[in-house]
Structure formats: C-alpha cells, structure tokens
Amino acid sequence: MAIRARRALISVFDKSGLDELVRALAELDIEFVSTGGTAKAIRQLGMACTDVAEVTGFPEMLDGRVKTLHPRIHGGLLARRDLPEHLATLLQHQISPIDIVCVNLYPFEQTIAKPGCTVEDAIENIDIGGPAMLRSAAKNHESIYVLSSPAQYPEAIRRLQADQGHIDPAFGRRLALEVYRLTSHYDGSIAAYLATQTR
C-alpha cells in the first residue's frame, strides 16, 4: 500500500533550497513540524508550521541540546504502517505519523577546521537529535522519505509531484542508504577529532 505523505518534519542547519522544498510540499497539502530557526524560516514563507515543542509537550531545553528526542517524534518515525498493532499504538498515544524528514547536521567538520576552535566549540557542534531522527526515518524507509542534503530536494520534489504525494519505497531506500553513509562519516569525523584530544 503506497503511503500518501501528509506530514513533514523539517529541522535544518543549512537552509539552502528550503524555500523551494517548503513551497512544493505545501502545494501537496503536506503539513510542517519544525524547530527553532527552521520553523521561523517556514513561517516567513507564509506557511503554517507546528513547533516540535507543541507536538512533544516539552520546550526545547538545555541550550537546544534536547528538542526532538521524544516518543511523539520517534514513534511517528518508527511505527510500521503495515502493522495494525503499531498503528493502534500511535492512536492510543495520540502520535501522528511523519512521512518526510528533512534534516541536516550541525557542521562539525567545518567547526573544527576553523582557526582557534576549542574543544568546547567542537563538542557543542556534535549533533545528537539530527542523526537520531535521520536514522529512525531511514530504518522506516519504505514509508518515509528522509532528506539529509539539499542536493536531494529537487528529485524528491519531482517524484512527489509525479506520484501525487505518495512515497516510493525504492527511492526511500536510496535516501536511507545516503543517511547511513552520512552518519557513518559524521561519527568517524567526531571519533578522529576526539582521538587527537586524548593523546
């Protein structure tokens, strides 16, 4: 059964191409959930947007370290749409599925490349919630498009428009592969950096 995308979670550090993506998704009647600066950018485009804090019932906290790490987010990402018991659990806990995830990560490598970067600066640019959302969505790629780079937006838009907003599992799998490549590289960069600080 093809999934009709109805809800997108967007939380991006790099806002390249965001306006084109948001406008295209809005034309397909897809609603938006977002955080902080991304939510502000979406509203500036004239689109309605629900704050993640409204979904979770908790404010962003700990200087932004905790925003999306919540069952109302990850339940919406990880629930299998082909299992009635998963759908019943979502209904029981008033969790709405998330069909598109658009997340890019804090710029760890760019941060540590800057002259004078401190260990504290580096640590604060280790993204936690972003990789968690990407990996959750990628695990459920038969039902979710997970966009981890602005370079993916044009093809995702074309496919969604051609398929009247429906998710193509084969394309979802391709996007998931890119997530695992990205998060593997990201974690490797962090490990390599921390190794230089423990000698």
TORMILUM-980837 format. One record per atom (N, C-alpha, C): x, y, z; residue number from 1; atom name. Coordinates in steps of 0.05 Angstrom, whole numbers, plus 32768, in hexadecimal, padded with zeros to 4 digits. Atoms other than C-alpha are relative to their C-alpha. Last residue first. Layout:
<pts>
    c1    c2    c3  seq  atom
     X     Y     Z  NUM    CA
...
</pts>
This chain:
<pts>
    c1    c2    c3  seq  atom
  7FE4  800A  8000  199     N
  83AB  80EC  81D4  199    CA
  8010  800C  8016  199     C
  7FFB  8012  7FE9  198     N
  8361  80F5  81E4  198    CA
  801C  7FF4  8000  198     C
  8001  7FF2  7FE7  197     N
  8351  8132  81BA  197    CA
  8006  7FEF  8018  197     C
  7FEA  7FED  7FFF  196     N
  8367  8116  8177  196    CA
  8001  800F  801A  196     C
  7FE7  800F  7FFE  195     N
  833B  80D9  8182  195    CA
  8018  8013  8002  195     C
  7FFD  8006  7FE3  194     N
  8300  8108  818E  194    CA
  801A  7FF0  8005  194     C
  7FFA  7FE7  7FF1  193     N
  8309  8123  8147  193    CA
  8005  7FFA  801D  193     C
  7FE5  7FF8  8008  192     N
  830C  80DE  8127  192    CA
  8009  8019  800F  192     C
  7FED  8012  7FF3  191     N
  82CF  80C7  814E  191    CA
  801D  8008  7FFA  191     C
  8000  7FFA  7FE3  190     N
  82A8  8104  8139  190    CA
  8014  7FEF  800E  190     C
  7FF3  7FE7  7FFD  189     N
  82BB  80FB  80F0  189    CA
  8002  8008  801D  189     C
  7FE4  8004  8004  188     N
  82A8  80B2  80F2  188    CA
  8011  8019  8004  188     C
  7FF5  800C  7FE8  187     N
  8265  80C3  8110  187    CA
  801E  7FFB  7FFE  187     C
  8002  7FEC  7FEB  186     N
  8257  80F1  80D6  186    CA
  800B  7FF6  801A  186     C
  7FEA  7FED  8004  185     N
  8270  80C0  80A2  185    CA
  8001  8014  8017  185     C
  7FE7  800F  7FFC  184     N
  8242  8089  80BD  184    CA
  8018  8013  7FFE  184     C
  7FFC  8002  7FE3  183     N
  8209  80BB  80C3  183    CA
  8019  7FF0  8007  183     C
  7FFB  7FE6  7FF3  182     N
  8210  80CF  807A  182    CA
  8006  7FFD  801E  182     C
  7FE6  7FF6  8008  181     N
  8217  8089  805E  181    CA
  8007  8019  800E  181     C
  7FED  8010  7FF1  180     N
  81DC  8072  8088  180    CA
  801D  8006  7FF7  180     C
  8000  7FF9  7FE3  179     N
  81B2  80AC  8070  179    CA
  8016  7FF0  800E  179     C
  7FF0  7FE8  7FFD  178     N
  81C6  80A1  8027  178    CA
  8001  8009  801E  178     C
  7FE4  8006  8004  177     N
  81AD  805A  802B  177    CA
  8012  8018  8004  177     C
  7FF7  800C  7FE7  176     N
  816B  8073  8047  176    CA
  801E  7FF8  7FFE  176     C
  7FFB  7FEA  7FED  175     N
  8162  80A0  800B  175    CA
  800A  7FF6  801A  175     C
  7FE9  7FF1  8009  174     N
  816B  8065  7FDC  174    CA
  8007  8017  8013  174     C
  7FE9  8010  7FF9  173     N
  813A  803C  8005  173    CA
  801A  800E  7FF7  173     C
  7FFB  7FFE  7FE3  172     N
  8106  8073  8001  172    CA
  8018  7FF1  8009  172     C
  7FF1  7FE7  7FFC  171     N
  810F  8074  7FB6  171    CA
  8005  8005  801D  171     C
  7FE6  8003  800D  170     N
  80FC  802B  7FB4  170    CA
  8011  8019  8003  170     C
  7FED  800D  7FEE  169     N
  80C4  8035  7FE7  169    CA
  801C  7FFD  7FF4  169     C
  7FF6  8017  8010  168     N
  80A1  8069  7FBA  168    CA
  8015  7FF2  8011  168     C
  7FE5  8008  7FFA  167     N
  807A  8097  7FE9  167    CA
  8007  7FE7  7FEF  167     C
  7FFC  801B  7FF5  166     N
  803B  80B7  7FCE  166    CA
  801D  7FF9  8002  166     C
  7FF9  8000  7FE4  165     N
  8032  8102  7FC6  165    CA
  8004  7FE5  800D  165     C
  8016  7FF3  7FF0  164     N
  800D  8101  7F84  164    CA
  8005  7FFD  801E  164     C
  800F  8016  7FF2  163     N
  8041  80D1  7F67  163    CA
  7FEA  800A  8012  163     C
  8008  8014  8013  162     N
  805D  8102  7F34  162    CA
  7FEE  7FEB  800C  162     C
  8013  7FF4  8012  161     N
  805E  813B  7F66  161    CA
  7FF6  7FEC  7FEC  161     C
  8019  7FFB  7FF1  160     N
  807F  8110  7F9B  160    CA
  7FEA  800C  7FEE  160     C
  800E  8019  7FFC  159     N
  80B2  80F7  7F69  159    CA
  7FE6  8003  800F  159     C
  800A  800B  8019  158     N
  80C4  813C  7F50  158    CA
  7FF1  7FE6  8004  158     C
  8017  7FF0  8008  157     N
  80C9  8158  7F97  157    CA
  7FF4  7FF5  7FE6  157     C
  8016  8007  7FEE  156     N
  80F6  811F  7FAE  156    CA
  7FE7  800F  7FF8  156     C
  800B  8019  8009  155     N
  8122  8129  7F70  155    CA
  7FE8  7FF8  8012  155     C
  800D  7FFF  801A  154     N
  812A  8173  7F7E  154    CA
  7FF4  7FE5  7FF7  154     C
  801A  7FF4  8001  153     N
  8135  816B  7FCA  153    CA
  7FF3  7FFF  7FE4  153     C
  8015  8014  8005  152     N
  816E  8139  7FC9  152    CA
  7FE5  800C  7FFB  152     C
  7FFC  800B  801B  151     N
  81A6  816D  7FC1  151    CA
  7FEA  7FEB  7FF9  151     C
  800F  7FF0  8013  150     N
  818A  8190  7FFF  150    CA
  8003  7FF6  7FE3  150     C
  7FF0  7FEC  800E  149     N
  81A6  8155  8027  149    CA
  7FEE  8010  7FED  149     C
  7FE9  7FF8  7FF0  148     N
  818B  8124  805A  148    CA
  8012  8014  7FF4  148     C
  7FEE  7FEE  8010  147     N
  8146  8119  803D  147    CA
  8016  800B  8012  147     C
  7FEE  7FF2  7FED  146     N
  8121  80DE  805B  146    CA
  8015  800F  7FF0  146     C
  7FE9  7FF4  800F  145     N
  80E5  80C8  8032  145    CA
  8011  800F  8015  145     C
  7FF6  7FE5  7FFA  144     N
  80BB  809B  805F  144    CA
  8015  8008  7FEB  144     C
  8017  7FEE  7FFB  143     N
  808F  805D  8058  143    CA
  8008  801E  8002  143     C
  8015  8008  8012  142     N
  80BF  8029  803B  142    CA
  7FE8  8013  8002  142     C
  7FFF  7FF3  801A  141     N
  80F7  8050  805C  141    CA
  7FEB  7FF7  7FEC  141     C
  801B  8004  800A  140     N
  80E5  803C  80A3  140    CA
  7FFC  800B  7FE4  140     C
  8008  801C  7FF9  139     N
  812D  8031  80B9  139    CA
  7FE4  7FFA  7FF5  139     C
  7FF3  8012  8014  138     N
  813F  8071  8093  138    CA
  7FF8  7FE3  8006  138     C
  800E  7FFE  801A  137     N
  810D  8099  80BC  137    CA
  800B  7FED  7FEC  137     C
  801B  800B  7FFC  136     N
  812A  8081  80FE  136    CA
  7FF0  8000  7FE6  136     C
  7FFE  801D  7FFF  135     N
  8171  808C  80E4  135    CA
  7FE5  7FF3  8005  135     C
  7FF9  800B  801A  134     N
  8163  80D3  80CE  134    CA
  8000  7FE2  8000  134     C
  8017  7FFE  8012  133     N
  813F  80E4  810E  133    CA
  8005  7FF4  7FE5  133     C
  8015  8012  7FF6  132     N
  8177  80CA  8139  132    CA
  7FE8  8000  7FEF  132     C
  7FFA  801C  8009  131     N
  81AC  80EB  810D  131    CA
  7FEB  7FEC  800A  131     C
  8000  8003  801E  130     N
  818A  812E  8117  130    CA
  8005  7FE4  7FF7  130     C
  801C  8004  8009  129     N
  817B  8127  8162  129    CA
  7FFE  7FFC  7FE2  129     C
  800B  8018  7FF4  128     N
  81C4  811D  8174  128    CA
  7FE4  7FFA  7FF5  128     C
  801D  8002  8002  127     N
  81ED  814F  814C  127    CA
  7FF7  7FE5  800B  127     C
  8007  801C  8004  126     N
  8234  815A  8164  126    CA
  7FE2  7FFE  8001  126     C
  8008  8004  801B  125     N
  823E  81A5  815B  125    CA
  7FFE  7FE2  7FF9  125     C
  801B  7FF4  8004  124     N
  823E  81B3  81A5  124    CA
  7FF6  7FFD  7FE4  124     C
  8014  8010  7FF2  123     N
  8278  8183  81AD  123    CA
  7FE4  800A  7FFB  123     C
  8003  8019  800F  122     N
  82A2  81A7  8179  122    CA
  7FEA  7FEF  800C  122     C
  800E  7FFA  801A  121     N
  8297  81EB  8198  121    CA
  7FFA  7FE7  7FF1  121     C
  801B  7FF9  7FF9  120     N
  82AA  81CF  81DD  120    CA
  7FEF  8006  7FE7  120     C
  800D  801A  7FFC  119     N
  82E9  81AF  81C0  119    CA
  7FE2  8005  8006  119     C
  7FFB  800D  7FE6  118     N
  82FC  81F4  81A7  118    CA
  7FF2  7FE5  8001  118     C
  8017  8010  7FF6  117     N
  82FF  820B  815F  117    CA
  8008  7FF2  801A  117     C
  8008  7FFA  7FE4  116     N
  8337  823E  8159  116    CA
  7FE8  7FF1  800B  116     C
  7FE9  7FFA  7FEF  115     N
  833C  823A  810D  115    CA
  7FF5  8008  801C  115     C
  7FFC  7FE3  7FFB  114     N
  82FD  821B  80F0  114    CA
  8018  8005  8012  114     C
  7FEC  7FF6  8013  113     N
  8304  81D3  80D7  113    CA
  8006  801E  8004  113     C
  7FE5  8007  7FF7  112     N
  82E2  81B8  8116  112    CA
  8016  800A  7FED  112     C
  7FFA  7FF3  7FE6  111     N
  82A3  81DE  8105  111    CA
  801C  7FFA  8009  111     C
  7FFA  7FE3  8005  110     N
  82A1  81CB  80BC  110    CA
  8008  800E  8019  110     C
  7FE6  7FFF  800D  109     N
  82A7  8181  80D0  109    CA
  8007  801D  7FF9  109     C
  7FEA  8007  7FEF  108     N
  826F  8187  8103  108    CA
  801B  8003  7FF2  108     C
  7FE8  8002  8011  107     N
  823D  81AD  80D8  107    CA
  8019  7FFA  8010  107     C
  7FED  7FEB  7FF8  106     N
  81FE  819D  80FF  106    CA
  801A  7FFC  7FF2  106     C
  7FF3  8001  7FE6  105     N
  81D6  816B  80D7  105    CA
  8011  8018  8006  105     C
  7FE3  8001  8005  104     N
  81A2  816D  80A0  104    CA
  800E  8007  801A  104     C
  7FED  7FF9  7FEA  103     N
  815B  8157  80AA  103    CA
  801C  8001  7FF5  103     C
  7FEB  7FF0  800D  102     N
  811F  8150  807C  102    CA
  8012  800C  8015  102     C
  7FED  7FF4  7FED  101     N
  80F1  8119  8092  101    CA
  8016  800E  7FF0  101     C
  7FE8  7FF4  800C  100     N
  80B4  8107  8069  100    CA
  8011  800C  8016  100     C
  7FFC  800D  8019   99     N
  807B  80D9  807E   99    CA
  8019  800A  7FF1   99     C
  7FF0  7FEC  800F   98     N
  8073  80E7  80C8   98    CA
  8009  7FF2  7FE6   98     C
  7FEA  8009  8010   97     N
  803B  80BF  80E9   97    CA
  800E  8018  7FF3   97     C
  8005  7FFF  801D   96     N
  8010  80E1  811D   96    CA
  8018  7FF7  7FF1   96     C
  7FE8  7FFA  800F   95     N
  8015  80CC  8166   95    CA
  7FF9  7FFF  7FE2   95     C
  8004  7FE7  800F   94     N
  7FD7  80CF  8192   94    CA
  8019  8009  7FF2   94     C
  7FF0  7FEB  7FF4   93     N
  7FF0  8099  81C1   93    CA
  7FFE  801B  7FF2   93     C
  8003  8000  7FE3   92     N
  7FB9  8067  81B3   92    CA
  800F  8017  800D   92     C
  801B  7FF5  7FFA   91     N
  7FB7  807A  8169   91    CA
  7FFD  8002  801F   91     C
  7FFF  7FE3  8007   90     N
  8002  806F  8161   90    CA
  7FE5  800D  8009   90     C
  7FF0  7FF3  7FEB   89     N
  7FFB  802C  8186   89    CA
  8002  801E  7FFB   89     C
  8011  7FFE  7FE8   88     N
  7FC2  8018  8158   88    CA
  800F  800D  8017   88     C
  8013  7FE9  8005   87     N
  7FED  8028  811B   87    CA
  7FEE  8003  8018   87     C
  7FF0  7FE7  7FFF   86     N
  8025  7FFC  8136   86    CA
  7FED  8018  7FFD   86     C
  7FFA  7FFB  7FE4   85     N
  7FF3  7FC3  8145   85    CA
  8011  801A  8004   85     C
  8016  7FF4  7FF2   84     N
  7FD6  7FC9  80FF   84    CA
  8006  8006  801D   84     C
  8007  8010  7FE8   83     N
  801A  7FBC  80E0   83    CA
  7FEA  800E  8010   83     C
  800D  8019  8009   82     N
  8023  7FD4  8098   82    CA
  7FF8  7FEF  8018   82     C
  801B  7FFA  8009   81     N
  8031  801D  80AC   81    CA
  7FF0  7FE7  7FF7   81     C
  8005  800C  801A   80     N
  806C  800A  80D6   80    CA
  7FE3  8003  7FF7   80     C
  8018  8011  8002   79     N
  8076  803C  810E   79    CA
  7FFD  7FF5  7FE4   79     C
  7FF9  801D  8000   78     N
  80BE  8056  810F   78    CA
  7FE8  7FEE  7FFD   78     C
  7FED  8008  8015   77     N
  80B5  809F  80FB   77    CA
  8002  7FE2  7FFE   77     C
  800B  7FF9  801B   76     N
  8075  80B2  8120   76    CA
  8013  7FF9  7FE9   76     C
  8017  8012  8005   75     N
  808E  808C  815D   75    CA
  7FF4  8005  7FE4   75     C
  7FF5  8019  800A   74     N
  80CF  80B3  8157   74    CA
  7FEB  7FEA  7FFC   74     C
  7FF1  7FFD  8019   73     N
  80AD  80F6  815B   73    CA
  8008  7FE5  7FF5   73     C
  8013  7FF4  8012   72     N
  8077  80EA  818F   72    CA
  800D  8007  7FE5   72     C
  8011  8015  800E   71     N
  80A7  80BA  81B1   71    CA
  7FEC  800C  7FED   71     C
  8019  8004  7FF2   70     N
  80D8  80F4  81BF   70    CA
  7FEF  7FEB  7FF1   70     C
  7FFC  801A  7FF4   69     N
  811F  8109  81AD   69    CA
  7FE8  7FF9  8011   69     C
  8010  8014  800F   68     N
  8109  8143  8180   68    CA
  8002  7FE4  800C   68     C
  8017  7FF5  800E   67     N
  8120  8180  81A7   67    CA
  7FEE  7FEA  7FF6   67     C
  8017  8012  8001   66     N
  8156  8170  81DA   66    CA
  7FE8  800E  7FF3   66     C
  7FF6  801C  8002   65     N
  819B  8190  81D1   65    CA
  7FE9  7FEC  7FFE   65     C
  8006  800C  801A   64     N
  817A  81D3  81C1   64    CA
  800A  7FE4  7FFD   64     C
  7FF4  7FF1  8015   63     N
  819A  81F8  81FB   63    CA
  7FFD  7FF3  7FE4   63     C
  7FE3  8005  7FFD   62     N
  8185  81C2  822C   62    CA
  800F  800D  7FE9   62     C
  7FF2  7FFC  7FE6   61     N
  813D  81C6  8216   61    CA
  801D  7FFA  7FFE   61     C
  7FE4  8005  8006   60     N
  810C  81CB  81DB   60    CA
  8010  8007  801A   60     C
  7FF1  7FEB  800E   59     N
  80C9  81CD  81FD   59    CA
  801B  7FF5  7FF8   59     C
  7FE9  7FF7  7FF1   58     N
  80A1  818E  820D   58    CA
  800E  8016  7FF0   58     C
  8009  7FF6  7FE6   57     N
  805B  817B  81F7   57    CA
  8017  8008  8012   57     C
  7FF6  8010  7FEA   56     N
  8079  8150  81C0   56    CA
  7FF4  8008  801B   56     C
  8004  801D  8004   55     N
  8050  816A  8186   55    CA
  8007  7FF0  8018   55     C
  801D  8004  7FFF   54     N
  804C  81B2  819E   54    CA
  7FF9  7FE3  7FFD   54     C
  8008  7FFE  7FE3   53     N
  8097  81B1  81AD   53    CA
  7FE2  7FFC  8003   53     C
  7FFB  801A  7FF4   52     N
  80A3  8199  8165   52    CA
  7FF7  8000  801E   52     C
  7FE7  8004  7FF2   51     N
  8084  81DA  814E   51    CA
  8002  7FE4  800C   51     C
  8003  8007  7FE4   50     N
  804B  81D5  811C   50    CA
  801B  7FFC  800D   50     C
  7FEC  8013  7FF6   49     N
  8053  81FB  80DB   49    CA
  7FFB  7FFB  801E   49     C
  8005  8008  7FE4   48     N
  8024  8223  80B0   48    CA
  8014  7FEA  8008   48     C
  800C  801B  7FFB   47     N
  8043  823E  8071   47    CA
  7FFB  7FFB  801D   47     C
  801D  7FFE  8000   46     N
  804D  8287  805E   46    CA
  7FF2  7FE6  8005   46     C
  8009  8006  801B   45     N
  8096  827F  8049   45    CA
  7FE1  8001  7FFE   45     C
  7FFA  7FE9  8010   44     N
  80A9  82A2  808A   44    CA
  7FF9  7FFC  7FE2   44     C
  8016  7FEC  7FFC   43     N
  8084  826A  80AD   43    CA
  8005  801A  7FF0   43     C
  8018  800A  800E   42     N
  80B4  8237  808F   42    CA
  7FE9  8014  8003   42     C
  7FFC  7FFD  801C   41     N
  80F1  8260  80A4   41    CA
  7FE7  7FF7  7FF0   41     C
  8002  7FE4  8006   40     N
  80D7  8266  80EB   40    CA
  8003  8005  7FE2   40     C
  801C  7FFA  7FFE   39     N
  80CC  821B  80EF   39    CA
  7FFB  801E  7FF9   39     C
  800D  800B  8018   38     N
  8113  8211  80D6   38    CA
  7FE2  8006  8000   38     C
  7FFB  7FEF  8017   37     N
  812F  8240  810A   37    CA
  7FF3  7FF6  7FE7   37     C
  7FF2  7FE7  8000   36     N
  8110  821C  8144   36    CA
  8001  8010  7FE7   36     C
  7FF3  7FF6  7FE8   35     N
  80F4  81D7  8134   35    CA
  800C  801C  7FFA   35     C
  7FE4  7FF7  8002   34     N
  80C4  81BA  8101   34    CA
  8009  800B  801B   34     C
  7FF8  7FFF  7FE4   33     N
  8083  8197  80F1   33    CA
  801D  8008  8000   33     C
  7FE5  7FFE  7FF7   32     N
  8064  81A5  80AD   32    CA
  8002  8000  801F   32     C
  7FFD  7FED  7FE9   31     N
  8025  8190  808A   31    CA
  801C  7FFE  800B   31     C
  7FF0  800C  7FEB   30     N
  8023  8170  8045   30    CA
  8004  8014  8016   30     C
  8010  8001  7FE7   29     N
  7FEA  8189  8019   29    CA
  800F  7FF1  8016   29     C
  800A  801C  7FFE   28     N
  8010  8178  7FD8   28    CA
  7FF1  7FFC  801A   28     C
  8012  8004  8016   27     N
  8018  81C3  7FC9   27    CA
  7FF4  7FE4  8000   27     C
  8019  7FF2  7FF9   26     N
  8036  81CA  800F   26    CA
  7FEC  7FFC  7FEA   26     C
  800F  8011  7FEE   25     N
  806B  8196  7FFD   25    CA
  7FE5  800C  8008   25     C
  8009  8017  800E   24     N
  8080  81BE  7FC0   24    CA
  7FF0  7FED  8012   24     C
  8016  7FF8  8012   23     N
  8083  8200  7FE6   23    CA
  7FF5  7FE7  7FF1   23     C
  8018  7FFA  7FF0   22     N
  80AB  81E0  801E   22    CA
  7FE9  8007  7FEE   22     C
  800A  8019  7FF5   21     N
  80DE  81C1  7FEF   21    CA
  7FE5  8005  800E   21     C
  800C  8010  8015   20     N
  80E7  8200  7FC6   20    CA
  7FF4  7FE7  800A   20     C
  8018  7FF3  8009   19     N
  80F1  822B  8005   19    CA
  7FF2  7FF0  7FEA   19     C
  8017  8004  7FEE   18     N
  8120  81FA  8025   18    CA
  7FE7  800C  7FF5   18     C
  8016  800E  800E   17     N
  8150  81F8  7FEA   17    CA
  7FE7  7FFC  8011   17     C
  7FFF  7FFE  801D   16     N
  818C  820A  8016   16    CA
  7FE8  7FF0  7FF4   16     C
  801A  7FFA  800A   15     N
  8177  820D  805F   15    CA
  7FFF  8004  7FE2   15     C
  7FFC  7FF4  801B   14     N
  81B4  81EB  807A   14    CA
  7FE5  8003  7FF3   14     C
  7FEC  7FEC  7FFC   13     N
  81A7  81DF  80C4   13    CA
  8006  8010  7FE7   13     C
  7FE7  7FFF  8010   12     N
  8167  81BA  80B5   12    CA
  8012  8017  8009   12     C
  7FEF  7FF3  7FED   11     N
  812B  81A1  80DC   11    CA
  801C  8001  7FF4   11     C
  7FE9  7FF2  800D   10     N
  80F0  818C  80B1   10    CA
  8010  800E  8016   10     C
  7FF0  7FF4  7FEB    9     N
  80BD  8159  80C7    9    CA
  8019  800B  7FF3    9     C
  7FE3  7FFE  8003    8     N
  808B  814C  8090    8    CA
  800C  800D  8018    8     C
  7FF3  7FF1  7FEA    7     N
  8043  8135  8095    7    CA
  801E  7FFE  7FFD    7     C
  8012  7FEB  7FF5    6     N
  8011  811C  8061    6    CA
  800E  8012  8014    6     C
  7FF2  7FEE  7FED    5     N
  8038  80EE  8034    5    CA
  7FED  8016  8008    5     C
  8004  7FE4  8009    4     N
  8009  80BB  8013    4    CA
  800D  8012  8015    4     C
  8005  7FED  7FEB    3     N
  8025  8075  8022    3    CA
  7FFD  801C  7FF3    3     C
  7FF0  7FE8  8002    2     N
  801E  8042  7FEA    2    CA
  7FF8  8014  8016    2     C
  8011  7FE8  8000    1     N
  8000  8000  8000    1    CA
  8012  8019  8000    1     C
</pts>
